[in-house]
């Protein structure tokens, strides 16, 4: 997948960072909802679907009308530890695990929220919340790290995120390349 995928992620992450000028990304504000969080949730989830589909197709064949359950099955088979990645929000000393539901037979809450906002926004607008936007963008970062795992391990995935990070990322920059990801040696 070309580098433009990474830059698209960075644009979404930058939009998320700007929301912190108005709503701190803390647990106390998780249920705060807005048009901007709806836009971020929808944009990040659409990109998650596109990137996850392309990544899954590099390791298995998928039906033409692939859905999130097909993707979950492909990831569980080929990337069995994917669900363990934690994304950090250093500004708030916060850890997110946006794919933890994929340890079992469920899909993430942010994905369900995305579908509710997408298909029934009038009745489900409160699902366009800070926590769902944060987790959707964090989920996209997880996928980007798998897509660009070679560059990440070499320390050449740049520019790096400004708002989100991964445990050990900054330490690997100081000590040299070698950021590790589950499922990759």
N, CA, C and O of each residue as an XYZ file, in Angstrom:
740
protein
N       0.865     -1.179      0.000
C       0.000      0.000      0.000
C       0.906      1.235      0.000
O       1.859      1.310      0.776
N       0.612      2.179     -0.851
C       1.492      3.343     -0.962
C       1.474      4.221      0.278
O       0.588      4.121      1.127
N       2.478      5.082      0.355
C       2.651      5.985      1.482
C       1.479      6.959      1.618
O       1.257      7.488      2.707
N       0.720      7.211      0.542
C      -0.396      8.149      0.640
C      -1.422      7.701      1.674
O      -2.134      8.530      2.241
N      -1.503      6.407      1.922
C      -2.376      5.887      2.965
C      -1.964      6.436      4.332
O      -2.812      6.788      5.152
N      -0.663      6.501      4.564
C      -0.134      7.037      5.831
C      -0.468      8.525      5.947
O      -0.872      8.989      7.013
N      -0.303      9.260      4.872
C      -0.571     10.696      4.917
C      -2.063     10.978      5.094
O      -2.436     11.969      5.723
N      -2.904     10.127      4.552
C      -4.342     10.278      4.760
C      -4.661     10.074      6.242
O      -5.436     10.828      6.830
N      -4.050      9.040      6.839
C      -4.229      8.834      8.281
C      -3.791     10.076      9.056
O      -4.507     10.538      9.944
N      -2.615     10.617      8.723
C      -2.105     11.785      9.446
C      -3.058     12.977      9.340
O      -3.168     13.758     10.285
N      -3.740     13.130      8.223
C      -4.715     14.210      8.077
C      -5.892     14.002      9.037
O      -6.358     14.952      9.667
N      -6.365     12.771      9.145
C      -7.452     12.470     10.086
C      -6.984     12.688     11.519
O      -7.701     13.272     12.331
N      -5.784     12.220     11.824
C      -5.248     12.384     13.176
C      -5.092     13.865     13.519
O      -5.351     14.263     14.654
N      -4.678     14.674     12.566
C      -4.538     16.114     12.782
C      -5.888     16.750     13.114
O      -5.972     17.625     13.976
N      -6.939     16.307     12.429
C      -8.274     16.809     12.743
C      -8.686     16.414     14.161
O      -9.308     17.201     14.874
N      -8.337     15.201     14.559
C      -8.628     14.763     15.929
C      -7.866     15.624     16.930
O      -8.422     16.042     17.946
N      -6.608     15.883     16.644
C      -5.797     16.717     17.543
C      -6.432     18.093     17.736
O      -6.441     18.621     18.848
N      -6.957     18.666     16.672
C      -7.587     19.993     16.775
C      -8.789     19.995     17.711
O      -9.078     21.013     18.339
N      -9.497     18.862     17.813
C     -10.671     18.836     18.702
C     -10.264     18.995     20.159
O     -11.067     19.425     20.986
N      -9.019     18.650     20.478
C      -8.551     18.755     21.864
C      -8.429     20.204     22.325
O      -8.271     20.460     23.519
N      -8.499     21.140     21.410
C      -8.532     22.553     21.791
C      -9.845     22.889     22.493
O      -9.933     23.878     23.220
N     -10.859     22.062     22.271
C     -12.191     22.337     22.804
C     -12.666     21.293     23.808
O     -13.404     21.608     24.742
N     -12.231     20.035     23.607
C     -12.630     18.945     24.503
C     -11.394     18.108     24.803
O     -10.849     17.460     23.910
N     -10.957     18.121     26.038
C      -9.793     17.314     26.432
C     -10.116     15.834     26.246
O     -11.223     15.401     26.565
N      -9.168     15.058     25.737
C      -9.425     13.636     25.467
C      -9.317     12.757     26.716
O      -8.601     11.756     26.720
N     -10.024     13.136     27.757
C     -10.000     12.403     29.017
C     -11.258     11.549     29.175
O     -12.266     11.772     28.505
N     -11.175     10.582     30.061
C     -12.327      9.711     30.326
C     -13.571     10.501     30.714
O     -14.682     10.139     30.329
N     -13.389     11.574     31.470
C     -14.527     12.370     31.925
C     -15.322     12.956     30.759
O     -16.510     13.244     30.904
N     -14.679     13.134     29.610
C     -15.337     13.732     28.453
C     -15.751     12.717     27.390
O     -16.221     13.110     26.322
N     -15.589     11.430     27.656
C     -15.834     10.407     26.647
C     -17.213     10.480     26.001
O     -17.334     10.216     24.804
N     -18.240     10.826     26.742
C     -19.591     10.812     26.189
C     -19.946     12.107     25.454
O     -21.024     12.212     24.870
N     -19.051     13.083     25.482
C     -19.281     14.330     24.752
C     -19.418     14.009     23.264
O     -18.597     13.276     22.713
N     -20.445     14.548     22.612
C     -20.668     14.265     21.198
C     -20.806     15.565     20.424
O     -21.178     16.601     20.975
N     -20.497     15.490     19.131
C     -20.545     16.687     18.299
C     -20.545     16.311     16.827
O     -20.314     15.158     16.461
N     -20.809     17.308     15.995
C     -20.728     17.135     14.555
C     -19.289     16.766     14.168
O     -19.074     15.910     13.310
N     -18.322     17.408     14.795
C     -16.921     17.124     14.462
C     -16.544     15.692     14.828
O     -15.836     15.034     14.066
N     -16.997     15.197     15.968
C     -16.719     13.806     16.317
C     -17.433     12.857     15.350
O     -16.910     11.793     15.019
N     -18.625     13.244     14.900
C     -19.336     12.423     13.903
C     -18.519     12.347     12.616
O     -18.359     11.270     12.041
N     -18.007     13.482     12.167
C     -17.204     13.520     10.945
C     -15.946     12.672     11.086
O     -15.583     11.938     10.166
N     -15.283     12.769     12.229
C     -14.078     11.972     12.468
C     -14.391     10.481     12.532
O     -13.678      9.664     11.948
N     -15.449     10.137     13.235
C     -15.856      8.738     13.348
C     -16.168      8.160     11.976
O     -15.717      7.063     11.646
N     -16.932      8.884     11.181
C     -17.312      8.400      9.856
C     -16.096      8.289      8.930
O     -15.931      7.294      8.224
N     -15.262      9.308      8.943
C     -14.081      9.295      8.070
C     -13.085      8.218      8.449
O     -12.571      7.507      7.586
N     -12.813      8.097      9.740
C     -11.859      7.082     10.196
C     -12.393      5.681      9.936
O     -11.645      4.811      9.489
N     -13.667      5.449     10.206
C     -14.243      4.114     10.003
C     -14.250      3.730      8.528
O     -13.995      2.573      8.192
N     -14.534      4.675      7.650
C     -14.500      4.377      6.215
C     -13.086      3.993      5.788
O     -12.903      3.060      5.007
N     -12.095      4.705      6.296
C     -10.707      4.385      5.963
C     -10.278      3.071      6.609
O      -9.513      2.315      6.012
N     -10.757      2.790      7.816
C     -10.490      1.498      8.461
C     -10.962      0.371      7.553
O     -10.231     -0.592      7.320
N     -12.172      0.491      7.047
C     -12.723     -0.563      6.190
C     -11.876     -0.747      4.930
O     -11.600     -1.877      4.526
N     -11.470      0.345      4.317
C     -10.671      0.261      3.096
C      -9.290     -0.341      3.362
O      -8.843     -1.221      2.627
N      -8.623      0.129      4.401
C      -7.267     -0.343      4.709
C      -7.298     -1.785      5.205
O      -6.464     -2.595      4.803
N      -8.249     -2.110      6.073
C      -8.346     -3.486      6.589
C      -8.633     -4.465      5.459
O      -8.081     -5.565      5.433
N      -9.488     -4.071      4.530
C      -9.798     -4.939      3.392
C      -8.556     -5.167      2.539
O      -8.255     -6.300      2.164
N      -7.847     -4.105      2.238
C      -6.640     -4.251      1.418
C      -5.587     -5.094      2.143
O      -4.950     -5.948      1.525
N      -5.398     -4.865      3.439
C      -4.421     -5.637      4.203
C      -4.822     -7.106      4.262
O      -3.978     -7.985      4.089
N      -6.091     -7.379      4.504
C      -6.556     -8.765      4.571
C      -6.394     -9.464      3.228
O      -6.086    -10.655      3.178
N      -6.598     -8.734      2.149
C      -6.462     -9.336      0.816
C      -5.014     -9.685      0.473
O      -4.774    -10.443     -0.466
N      -4.051     -9.148      1.214
C      -2.653     -9.531      0.974
C      -2.344    -10.906      1.555
O      -1.331    -11.507      1.196
N      -3.195    -11.416      2.446
C      -2.927    -12.705      3.089
C      -3.997    -13.762      2.844
O      -3.792    -14.936      3.153
N      -5.146    -13.353      2.287
C      -6.226    -14.318      2.062
C      -7.171    -13.782      0.991
O      -7.154    -12.593      0.673
N      -7.990    -14.666      0.443
C      -9.012    -14.195     -0.503
C     -10.267    -13.868      0.298
O     -10.618    -14.556      1.257
N     -10.920    -12.814     -0.120
C     -12.133    -12.351      0.552
C     -13.255    -12.248     -0.466
O     -13.002    -12.030     -1.651
N     -14.501    -12.403     -0.012
C     -15.617    -12.219     -0.937
C     -15.658    -10.778     -1.457
O     -15.130     -9.869     -0.817
N     -16.271    -10.578     -2.593
C     -16.385     -9.241     -3.179
C     -17.110     -8.292     -2.245
O     -16.718     -7.134     -2.099
N     -18.165     -8.779     -1.613
C     -18.943     -7.959     -0.683
C     -18.482     -8.171      0.758
O     -19.276     -8.514      1.634
N     -17.201     -7.963      0.982
C     -16.584     -8.156      2.295
C     -17.246     -7.265      3.342
O     -17.552     -6.101      3.084
N     -17.461     -7.837      4.532
C     -17.984     -7.039      5.637
C     -17.039     -7.159      6.837
O     -16.028     -7.860      6.778
N     -17.373     -6.486      7.890
C     -16.500     -6.432      9.072
C     -16.297     -7.819      9.683
O     -15.232     -8.089     10.238
N     -17.289     -8.698      9.595
C     -17.140    -10.049     10.138
C     -16.128    -10.856      9.327
O     -15.366    -11.641      9.892
N     -16.117    -10.669      8.005
C     -15.106    -11.328      7.163
C     -13.711    -10.830      7.526
O     -12.758    -11.605      7.602
N     -13.612     -9.538      7.746
C     -12.309     -8.960      8.111
C     -11.843     -9.490      9.465
O     -10.674     -9.841      9.630
N     -12.756     -9.547     10.428
C     -12.400    -10.064     11.746
C     -11.867    -11.494     11.628
O     -10.850    -11.824     12.239
N     -12.533    -12.333     10.862
C     -12.091    -13.721     10.692
C     -10.717    -13.783     10.036
O      -9.871    -14.577     10.449
N     -10.485    -12.964      9.028
C      -9.182    -12.948      8.347
C      -8.082    -12.505      9.294
O      -7.008    -13.106      9.328
N      -8.343    -11.460     10.061
C      -7.328    -10.975     10.998
C      -7.075    -11.984     12.112
O      -5.927    -12.196     12.503
N      -8.121    -12.602     12.621
C      -7.927    -13.600     13.677
C      -7.078    -14.762     13.191
O      -6.291    -15.322     13.955
N      -7.233    -15.128     11.924
C      -6.458    -16.242     11.377
C      -5.020    -15.836     11.062
O      -4.090    -16.571     11.395
N      -4.822    -14.692     10.432
C      -3.503    -14.327      9.931
C      -2.724    -13.376     10.842
O      -1.496    -13.328     10.772
N      -3.409    -12.634     11.680
C      -2.771    -11.711     12.625
C      -3.408    -11.939     14.000
O      -4.125    -11.070     14.496
N      -3.158    -13.085     14.614
C      -3.889    -13.462     15.824
C      -3.671    -12.546     17.032
O      -4.447    -12.599     17.986
N      -2.644    -11.720     17.008
C      -2.394    -10.815     18.135
C      -2.727     -9.371     17.827
O      -2.451     -8.483     18.633
N      -3.311     -9.132     16.681
C      -3.656     -7.770     16.268
C      -4.493     -7.051     17.324
O      -4.299     -5.864     17.583
N      -5.414     -7.777     17.921
C      -6.337     -7.180     18.900
C      -5.635     -6.683     20.166
O      -6.264     -6.023     20.993
N      -4.357     -6.985     20.331
C      -3.654     -6.588     21.555
C      -2.970     -5.231     21.464
O      -2.491     -4.721     22.477
N      -2.912     -4.631     20.275
C      -2.193     -3.355     20.135
C      -2.863     -2.275     20.977
O      -4.080     -2.091     20.938
N      -2.039     -1.573     21.732
C      -2.515     -0.427     22.504
C      -1.994      0.852     21.863
O      -0.830      0.943     21.474
N      -2.863      1.815     21.763
C      -2.513      3.131     21.239
C      -2.567      4.108     22.410
O      -3.482      4.073     23.233
N      -1.580      4.963     22.459
C      -1.487      5.930     23.551
C      -1.968      7.302     23.106
O      -1.795      7.706     21.956
N      -2.575      8.002     24.052
C      -2.893      9.418     23.883
C      -2.056     10.112     24.944
O      -2.539     10.361     26.048
N      -0.789     10.430     24.618
C       0.130     10.963     25.628
C      -0.405     12.204     26.344
O      -0.204     12.352     27.549
N      -1.063     13.071     25.639
C      -1.592     14.307     26.221
C      -2.492     14.023     27.418
O      -2.538     14.812     28.361
N      -3.204     12.905     27.385
C      -4.151     12.565     28.445
C      -3.681     11.372     29.284
O      -4.435     10.866     30.115
N      -2.437     10.920     29.069
C      -1.925      9.727     29.764
C      -2.941      8.592     29.658
O      -3.336      7.986     30.654
N      -3.342      8.331     28.439
C      -4.447      7.404     28.195
C      -4.033      6.308     27.227
O      -3.285      6.550     26.280
N      -4.528      5.096     27.475
C      -4.308      3.965     26.580
C      -5.635      3.561     25.962
O      -6.670      3.524     26.627
N      -5.574      3.259     24.673
C      -6.748      2.775     23.954
C      -6.416      1.410     23.367
O      -5.294      1.176     22.916
N      -7.378      0.529     23.375
C      -7.221     -0.772     22.733
C      -8.427     -0.951     21.807
O      -9.376     -1.658     22.147
N      -8.384     -0.308     20.636
C      -9.580     -0.227     19.797
C     -10.031     -1.531     19.157
O     -11.161     -1.619     18.676
N      -9.177     -2.542     19.140
C      -9.532     -3.814     18.503
C      -9.728     -4.944     19.518
O      -9.839     -6.101     19.112
N      -9.775     -4.657     20.803
C      -9.853     -5.715     21.822
C     -11.040     -6.653     21.607
O     -10.951     -7.834     21.943
N     -12.149     -6.154     21.055
C     -13.331     -7.000     20.814
C     -13.017     -8.125     19.839
O     -13.681     -9.161     19.855
N     -12.005     -7.930     18.984
C     -11.633     -8.966     18.029
C     -10.900    -10.133     18.670
O     -10.501    -11.064     17.970
N     -10.715    -10.105     19.968
C     -10.180    -11.275     20.666
C     -11.239    -12.379     20.669
O     -10.925    -13.560     20.819
N     -12.476    -11.977     20.503
C     -13.588    -12.924     20.483
C     -14.396    -12.787     19.210
O     -13.850    -12.559     18.130
N     -15.709    -12.930     19.349
C     -16.601    -12.951     18.180
C     -17.384    -11.653     18.009
O     -18.408    -11.632     17.325
N     -16.916    -10.585     18.618
C     -17.628     -9.309     18.526
C     -16.808     -8.304     17.732
O     -15.612     -8.485     17.506
N     -17.481     -7.250     17.320
C     -16.822     -6.131     16.677
C     -16.720     -4.979     17.667
O     -17.480     -4.927     18.634
N     -15.804     -4.068     17.443
C     -15.599     -2.969     18.394
C     -16.839     -2.085     18.555
O     -17.640     -1.930     17.633
N     -16.971     -1.519     19.740
C     -18.102     -0.624     20.018
C     -18.079      0.593     19.103
O     -19.130      1.070     18.676
N     -16.881      1.099     18.799
C     -16.799      2.269     17.922
C     -17.317      1.928     16.521
O     -17.861      2.797     15.839
N     -17.154      0.666     16.082
C     -17.655      0.269     14.762
C     -19.182      0.250     14.767
O     -19.820      0.713     13.822
N     -19.752     -0.283     15.827
C     -21.213     -0.303     15.966
C     -21.751      1.125     16.022
O     -22.769      1.442     15.407
N     -21.052      1.982     16.769
C     -21.461      3.392     16.848
C     -21.402      4.042     15.467
O     -22.305      4.788     15.089
N     -20.360      3.763     14.732
C     -20.222      4.290     13.363
C     -21.429      3.893     12.516
O     -21.999      4.729     11.814
N     -21.813      2.628     12.579
C     -22.959      2.172     11.793
C     -24.260      2.834     12.234
O     -25.104      3.168     11.402
N     -24.420      3.021     13.523
C     -25.639      3.689     14.004
C     -25.686      5.145     13.545
O     -26.729      5.636     13.114
N     -24.542      5.830     13.641
C     -24.501      7.226     13.197
C     -24.697      7.298     11.683
O     -25.371      8.201     11.185
N     -24.127      6.375     10.973
C     -24.228      6.349      9.506
C     -25.657      6.085      9.032
O     -26.140      6.741      8.109
N     -26.330      5.124      9.665
C     -27.640      4.682      9.175
C     -28.840      5.267      9.919
O     -29.961      5.231      9.412
N     -28.610      5.810     11.128
C     -29.731      6.337     11.914
C     -29.265      7.522     12.756
O     -29.476      7.574     13.968
N     -28.626      8.468     12.077
C     -28.031      9.611     12.774
C     -29.042     10.363     13.625
O     -28.708     10.837     14.711
N     -30.274     10.478     13.143
C     -31.295     11.227     13.867
C     -31.512     10.663     15.280
O     -31.679     11.423     16.234
N     -31.507      9.347     15.406
C     -31.744      8.720     16.707
C     -30.475      8.312     17.444
O     -30.528      7.962     18.623
N     -29.341      8.355     16.763
C     -28.107      7.833     17.368
C     -26.970      8.846     17.392
O     -25.804      8.465     17.498
N     -27.293     10.120     17.297
C     -26.236     11.126     17.203
C     -25.324     11.132     18.427
O     -24.157     11.508     18.319
N     -25.834     10.721     19.588
C     -24.984     10.701     20.788
C     -23.858      9.673     20.665
O     -22.907      9.709     21.446
N     -23.952      8.755     19.694
C     -22.858      7.810     19.445
C     -21.672      8.475     18.755
O     -20.597      7.882     18.666
N     -21.857      9.704     18.267
C     -20.764     10.469     17.665
C     -19.990     11.143     18.791
O     -19.923     12.369     18.883
N     -19.410     10.305     19.644
C     -18.786     10.781     20.878
C     -17.269     10.819     20.782
O     -16.663     10.249     19.874
N     -16.683     11.502     21.738
C     -15.220     11.582     21.826
C     -14.604     10.198     21.846
O     -13.685      9.922     21.075
N     -15.093      9.318     22.714
C     -14.464      7.999     22.830
C     -14.557      7.218     21.526
O     -13.604      6.532     21.155
N     -15.672      7.307     20.829
C     -15.801      6.572     19.567
C     -14.903      7.160     18.485
O     -14.329      6.418     17.689
N     -14.777      8.470     18.447
C     -13.858      9.095     17.489
C     -12.409      8.728     17.816
O     -11.640      8.377     16.922
N     -12.041      8.809     19.087
C     -10.681      8.436     19.497
C     -10.357      6.999     19.108
O      -9.304      6.725     18.533
N     -11.262      6.092     19.424
C     -11.009      4.675     19.162
C     -10.976      4.374     17.666
O     -10.187      3.536     17.230
N     -11.811      5.034     16.875
C     -11.803      4.803     15.431
C     -10.488      5.271     14.815
O      -9.917      4.577     13.973
N     -10.009      6.432     15.225
C      -8.737      6.931     14.693
C      -7.584      6.057     15.200
O      -6.644      5.781     14.455
N      -7.650      5.625     16.452
C      -6.628      4.717     16.992
C      -6.647      3.382     16.244
O      -5.593      2.800     15.989
N      -7.828      2.900     15.895
C      -7.948      1.653     15.131
C      -7.278      1.795     13.772
O      -6.629      0.868     13.286
N      -7.442      2.953     13.171
C      -6.806      3.206     11.879
C      -5.284      3.237     12.029
O      -4.571      2.748     11.153
N      -4.786      3.796     13.111
C      -3.339      3.780     13.347
C      -2.824      2.345     13.459
O      -1.771      2.023     12.909
N      -3.545      1.496     14.154
C      -3.143      0.081     14.261
C      -2.982     -0.535     12.878
O      -1.980     -1.191     12.595
N      -3.964     -0.322     12.029
C      -3.912     -0.877     10.676
C      -2.744     -0.294      9.892
O      -2.049     -1.015      9.177
N      -2.531      0.998     10.026
C      -1.429      1.637      9.319
C      -0.083      1.042      9.742
O       0.813      0.877      8.914
N       0.053      0.727     11.010
C       1.303      0.127     11.483
C       1.527     -1.245     10.861
O       2.664     -1.617     10.573
N       0.461     -1.992     10.655
C       0.599     -3.299     10.007
C       0.897     -3.135      8.513
O       1.725     -3.857      7.958
N       0.227     -2.193      7.876
C       0.481     -1.951      6.454
C       1.925     -1.505      6.233
O       2.582     -1.941      5.287
N       2.401     -0.648      7.101
C       3.738     -0.067      6.958
C       4.706     -0.649      7.984
O       5.599      0.051      8.462
N       4.536     -1.913      8.321
C       5.340     -2.499      9.402
C       6.824     -2.482      9.116
O       7.618     -2.314     10.042
N       7.229     -2.648      7.870
C       8.665     -2.602      7.551
C       9.231     -1.217      7.872
O      10.251     -1.102      8.552
N       8.571     -0.171      7.384
C       9.030      1.189      7.648
C       9.005      1.499      9.141
O       9.907      2.151      9.664
N       7.968      1.027      9.816
C       7.871      1.273     11.258
C       9.044      0.618     11.989
O       9.679      1.239     12.841
N       9.321     -0.637     11.648
C      10.429     -1.348     12.307
C      11.778     -0.700     12.015
O      12.678     -0.710     12.855
N      11.909     -0.135     10.812
C      13.163      0.536     10.446
C      13.269      1.936     11.040
O      14.337      2.546     11.002
N      12.179      2.441     11.581
C      12.172      3.799     12.122
C      12.022      4.854     11.043
O      12.345      6.020     11.271
N      11.533      4.461      9.862
C      11.432      5.418      8.758
C       9.997      5.803      8.412
O       9.763      6.421      7.373
N       9.039      5.454      9.257
C       7.646      5.837      9.013
C       7.480      7.268      9.517
O       7.215      7.506     10.696
N       7.641      8.204      8.601
C       7.626      9.614      8.978
C       6.867     10.428      7.960
O       6.747     10.030      6.801
N       6.352     11.573      8.389
C       6.424     12.092      9.739
C       5.578     11.237     10.677
O       4.634     10.573     10.248
N       5.927     11.261     11.950
C       5.207     10.465     12.934
C       3.986     11.237     13.414
O       3.865     12.440     13.184
N       3.094     10.535     14.077
C       1.872     11.121     14.636
C       2.215     12.238     15.625
O       3.287     12.246     16.231
N       1.292     13.164     15.768
C       1.478     14.252     16.736
C       0.582     14.069     17.966
O       0.868     14.629     19.025
N      -0.492     13.293     17.836
C      -1.484     13.194     18.909
C      -1.542     11.800     19.515
O      -1.733     11.650     20.722
N      -1.378     10.784     18.681
C      -1.415      9.386     19.118
C      -0.019      8.786     19.024
O       0.842      9.295     18.307
N       0.190      7.701     19.756
C       1.470      7.010     19.668
C       1.293      5.552     20.067
O       0.188      5.093     20.354
N       2.411      4.840     20.076
C       2.444      3.436     20.444
C       3.503      3.272     21.529
O       4.554      3.912     21.488
N       3.218      2.419     22.483
C       4.183      2.177     23.557
C       5.540      1.789     22.966
O       5.626      0.926     22.091
N       6.577      2.428     23.449
C       7.925      2.119     23.005
C       8.373      2.880     21.781
O       9.542      2.803     21.404
N       7.458      3.625     21.138
C       7.845      4.311     19.903
C       8.961      5.313     20.148
O       9.976      5.292     19.453
N       8.785      6.181     21.120
C       9.797      7.219     21.347
C      11.095      6.621     21.850
O      12.175      7.115     21.526
N      10.999      5.558     22.642
C      12.214      4.899     23.112
C      12.990      4.311     21.935
O      14.221      4.345     21.931
N      12.283      3.769     20.930
C      12.970      3.175     19.787
C      13.636      4.249     18.933
O      14.649      3.984     18.286
N      13.076      5.461     18.926
C      13.707      6.549     18.180
C      15.032      6.924     18.844
O      16.025      7.172     18.160
N      15.044      6.965     20.168
C      16.259      7.320     20.900
C      17.294      6.204     20.791
O      18.477      6.471     20.579
N      16.855      4.963     20.933
C      17.780      3.813     20.946
C      18.071      3.295     19.537
O      18.996      2.502     19.359
N      17.318      3.718     18.552
C      17.507      3.230     17.187
C      16.288      2.458     16.734
O      15.393      2.193     17.536
N      16.236      2.090     15.454
C      15.071      1.397     14.909
C      14.771      0.106     15.651
O      15.621     -0.451     16.345
N      13.557     -0.345     15.486
C      13.218     -1.637     16.061
C      11.903     -1.670     16.785
O      11.680     -2.574     17.591
N      10.998     -0.704     16.531
C       9.681     -0.772     17.136
C       9.031     -2.109     16.794
O       9.022     -2.509     15.630
N       8.487     -2.802     17.789
C       7.918     -4.116     17.512
C       6.401     -4.058     17.511
O       5.780     -3.232     18.179
N       5.832     -4.967     16.737
C       4.383     -5.102     16.634
C       4.015     -6.549     16.860
O       4.780     -7.441     16.494
N       2.858     -6.808     17.456
C       2.413     -8.191     17.570
C       2.334     -8.813     16.177
O       2.020     -8.123     15.207
N       2.614    -10.102     16.076
C       2.514    -10.880     14.835
C       3.688    -10.696     13.883
O       3.729    -11.342     12.836
N       4.643     -9.835     14.216
C       5.800     -9.646     13.355
C       7.071     -9.841     14.176
O       7.182     -9.327     15.290
N       8.042    -10.593     13.618
C       9.296    -10.818     14.352
C      10.111     -9.538     14.510
O      11.189     -9.562     15.103
